[in-house]
C-alpha cells in the first residue's frame, strides 16, 4: 500500500487526491504510518522529492502552453483570456513554491553572495533586539 501511494505521488498527484480513491486509506492513517514506519517515511520523502521534480517539469509545459491565452469574442475580435492566464500563473507559482520547500538546496531562494555575514563560516551570530523608545504620539491618554 505504501509503495502504491508513493508511486501515485510521483505522477504527480496530491496526497489528498490519492486518499479520495476507494483503495487508499485516509490521510491521517498515512501520517500515522510516517511516524510509525521509518522505511515508509524514507520512501515517502523520496517520493515527495520526485514529485517536486515532476512539478518543475510541469512548469515548463504550463509556461509554454498558450492555447487558452486568447479567445475570439462574438464580433471576431481576439481578446486576452485573463482568467486562463491568471490560473496558469497560479499553477506555475504553486509548483515553484512547492519545489522550493521540498528541494530548497536546488530550487530555494539563493542568498545574494555580496551580502556579508560577520563571523567565520559556521560560527554563530548574535542578534539583539533593541526595544524602541516610545514616541510622544504613542503615549497613552
N, C-alpha and C positions, 0 to 999 in steps of 0.2 A: 504494500500500500504506500509506504514512504517513497519507494522508488518511482512509483507511478505519479505521485504528487509532484516530485521534483522534476520528472520529465515534462509534466504539464507546465510547470513554472518556466521552463526553458523555452517554451514555444514562442513567445512569452504570453503567459496568462497571469492574471492576478490570483492570489490565494482565495479571495472572496468568490471569484467566478468559478474556480475549481470546486470549492466547497458547496456550490449550488448544485453540482452534479449528484445524481442518485447514489453513485458508488462511493462518494467521498465523505469522510467524517466532517463534523462541524469544526470550524477553525479553532475553537477553544481546545478541542482534542489535539489538534496539531501543535498548538502552543504548549500543551502539556507534554507531548512527545519530545519537543525540542529541549525541555528541561530534564526529561527522564532518560532519553536515549542519546548518548553522545555521538554514536555513529550516524544517527538520523540528523542530528544538529549539524554535523560536519557536511553531510551530503546536501542538506537544505541550504547551508551557507554557500557552498559551491554553486548550487542551482541558482541562487539569487545573484551571484556574480555573473553567471552565464546569461541570466535574464537581463541584467543591466547591459551586457554587450549586445544582446538582441535588440533592446530598445535603442541603443546607439545606432545600430544598422537601420532601424525604422526611421530615425531622424532624417537620414539621407533620402529615403523614399518619400516621406511626407513633404520634405522641403522641395524635392524635385517635381512633385505632382502638382500640376497647375490646372488640371481638368475642371475643377469646380470653382476656380478663382473668378470666373465671369459668367454672365448669362445674358441672354437677349430678352429685352422687355417686349411688351405687346406691339411696339412700334418698330421692332427690329434693331433697336439701339443696344450696343454692348455695354453692360453695366458691371461694375465690380460686385462680387458676391462677398460683402463684408463679413457676414456670418460664417461662411466657409473659411475665409482667410483667418478670422479670429480663432476659430476652432482648431485650425491647423497650427497656428502659433501656440495655442494652449497645449496641444498634443506634443509639440516639439519641446516646449518649456518643461512640461511634466517629465518627459523622458530624460532631459538633461539634468533636472533636479535629482531624479532617482539615481542616475548613473553617478552623479557627484557624491551622493551619500553612500551608495553601496561600494563604489570603487573610487574613494577620494584621492588616492595617490595618482590615479590615472586620469580621472575626469573632474576632480575637485578644483576649486579656485587655487591658483598658484599665488604665492606671495611675491610682491614686487621685489626683485633682488637688490634694488637700490635702497630699500628700507633696511637700516642697520639697527639691530637689537643689541644693546650693551651687554657685555659679558662674553665669556668664551662659549663656544658651541657645547651644548649640553648642560651649561650652568643655569641656575635659576635666576630669575629677575624679580626683584621685589617691587611690588606695585602698592603704592599708598593712596588711600582715599582721603582727600582733604575736604573737610566739611566747609562749604562756602559760608562766608559771613552773611548774616541776614541784611537785606537792604531795608531802607526806611519804609518803602512802599509795601514790604512784606510783613510789617509789624501788625500784630492784632489790634483791633479796636480802632 
